[in-house]
Amino acid sequence: MKYVMLQNFKTGFLSPVFCVAPMTHRDLALAFASTHQPISAGFCDKGPDDEWVVFGESESLSLKANPSDGRFITGFIRATLAQCQPTAACPV
């Protein structure tokens, strides 16, 4: 799955954005260009023990995956799922 790590211009907060659609990393980053800048990009996949692993690079953004992004994405997904109550809209 493609990912772009974005940093908010005002707060500095980081947010991963994911995409499985046939679009470039650049297209994904442009959707947030007014408020965020891309700082790393590549591909991610769930590895052993539900830890996320990042690899590769984005040719369209000329950015590489940062190894620490995997830890960030793992924490982000775990925190998001912890807040998600099983419903039809969010089947855990």
C-alpha positions in Angstrom: 0.0 0.0 0.0 1.3 3.5 -0.8 1.8 5.9 2.0 2.9 9.6 2.4 3.9 11.0 5.8 2.6 14.6 6.0 3.6 17.3 8.4 1.1 20.1 9.3 2.5 23.5 8.4 1.1 25.2 11.6 1.3 22.5 14.3 4.1 20.3 13.0 2.0 17.2 13.7 2.6 14.2 11.6 -0.1 12.3 9.8 0.2 9.2 7.6 -2.1 9.0 4.5 -2.6 5.7 2.7 -3.8 4.8 -0.7 -4.4 1.6 -2.6 -5.9 3.3 -5.6 -4.0 3.7 -8.9 -2.6 7.2 -8.1 0.8 8.6 -7.5 2.3 9.6 -4.2 2.3 13.1 -5.6 -1.4 13.0 -6.3 -2.0 11.9 -2.7 0.1 14.7 -1.3 -1.5 17.3 -3.5 -4.8 16.7 -1.8 -3.4 18.1 1.4 -1.0 20.7 -0.1 -2.7 23.7 1.4 -2.1 22.5 5.0 0.6 19.8 4.9 4.0 19.1 3.4 5.2 15.6 2.5 8.3 14.6 4.4 8.6 10.9 3.5 6.8 8.4 1.2 7.0 4.9 0.1 5.1 1.7 0.6 3.9 -0.1 3.8 2.7 -3.5 4.7 1.7 -5.3 7.9 4.5 -7.4 9.1 4.9 -9.9 12.0 3.0 -9.2 15.2 0.9 -6.5 13.5 3.9 -4.2 13.2 3.9 -2.1 10.0 6.9 -2.1 7.8 7.8 0.7 5.4 10.1 0.4 2.3 10.9 1.8 -1.0 10.5 5.4 -2.2 8.2 7.7 -4.1 9.5 8.6 -7.5 6.9 11.3 -8.0 7.8 13.1 -4.8 11.5 12.1 -4.8 11.1 11.0 -1.1 12.1 7.8 0.5 10.4 5.7 3.2 11.8 6.6 6.7 12.3 3.4 8.8 10.8 5.3 11.8 7.6 5.7 9.8 6.8 2.0 10.4 6.7 2.5 14.2 4.6 5.7 13.8 2.1 4.0 11.5 1.8 1.0 13.8 1.0 3.3 16.7 -1.4 5.4 14.6 -3.3 2.4 13.4 -3.5 0.8 16.9 -4.7 4.1 18.4 -7.3 4.5 15.7 -8.6 1.0 16.1 -8.7 1.4 19.8 -11.2 4.3 19.4 -13.3 2.4 16.8 -16.3 0.6 18.2 -17.5 -2.2 16.1 -20.5 -1.0 13.9 -21.6 -1.5 10.4 -19.5 1.6 9.5 -16.5 0.4 11.3 -16.4 -3.5 11.5 -13.3 -4.3 13.5 
